[in-house]
């Protein structure tokens, strides 16, 4: 039987859940020095998931290691100064006529804004104490003493010993594990840094709870940690890169704090990465999951083309193919000759699939059946009785004066010749009648 691959038409259909833009982006025009920095690259390679809480944490983690500068020319994050000049303050605006001010609150505000949640906690703030007061008034604040367990994306407020304000420092909650809260904080020793604290630590004042919108992911970052392929950020001062998944393998180099890498697979707590054109591994004990990989499966069948987008932690199965008259669907085929039946689990990663059909041969044509004519029923007489056919008359029942039929083998005489026997009998009968009439006359009148 003939097989064929369905032609690809110009129609593009987006199927499945509609997902937002592919990567996190800045909602403003960045300064030139930051736009060319490692931290801008880290941010814009991360997947935007549409989960605002998740994306807020991802934006914060992408900036790990960023260091403040001494002026507006040092907004690239590689400075060594202590002048409080940052890209985050530049995006927020001047305070008291300068960009050089304490920036932990504007960093947290920047993360919310990048995730599309800028209004979820009352807008941007440069003051921790004013922000805490606003959230308390809005019913979006819980103190540490209340026993509230913070969630990823919450704001965590601190107060140093002897501080006269309600709060003098703020960060973003990553997750809670083992009775400890893990955070990302701006302006921590002049840089963006990751920390963790006991939930009972008195340095913690309480937690702000942004009203995030958007659809939440089916799993949080902690549940995906060390289990899901995606983007990971180095949270230690450095991590060794090795030729295999273990400390016994050759050391090929190292990655520094804040570097974001793509982990294509995981083997016993080690992440497989691409390094210097080859395959290498890092221990995920020194890196945190930042964002899932996002990929697209493109289908082509029956003159149509459509796309289904997915995250690396989701399981995607091959969709059903449209029907084509006179053909039977066989399977989907990729560019490498791999085939997938409807419902089969697809590998994670961009994939182009084309439907393969089999032509169904036509059934042989049969001659049309001849239907015999229906016998007509006898015409009915009034009352419903059928009309009787005339009976066949026997010779002895023929009316008087009619000649008897000839024997079956006899020949009929010509129609213009009389029957001789009948003629003789008629003459004799006439003579006798005349004689009887004369005798009756003589007897009556002459005697």
Secondary structure, 3 states (H helix, E strand, C coil): CCEEECCCCCEEEECCCCCCCCECCCCCCCCHHHHCCHHHHHHHCCECCCCHHHHHHHHHHCCCCCECECCCCCCCCECCCCCCECHHHHHHCCECCECCCCCHHHHHHHHHHHCCCCCCCCCCCCCHHHHHHHHHHCCCEEEHHHCCCCCCCCEEEECCCCCCCCCCEEEEEEEEECCEEEEEEEEECCEEEEEEEECCCCCEEEEECCCCCCCCCCCCHHHHCCCCCEEEEECCCEEEEECCCCCCCCEEEEEECCCEEEECEEECCEEEEEECCEEEEEEHHHEEEEEECEEEEEEEECCEEEEEEEECCCCCECCCCCCCCCEEEEEEECCCCCEECCCCECCCCCEEEEEEEEECCCCCCCCCCCCCCCCCCCCECCCCCECCCCCCCCHHHCCCCCCCCCCCCCCCCCCCCCCHHHHHHHHHHHHHHHHHHHHHHHHHHCC
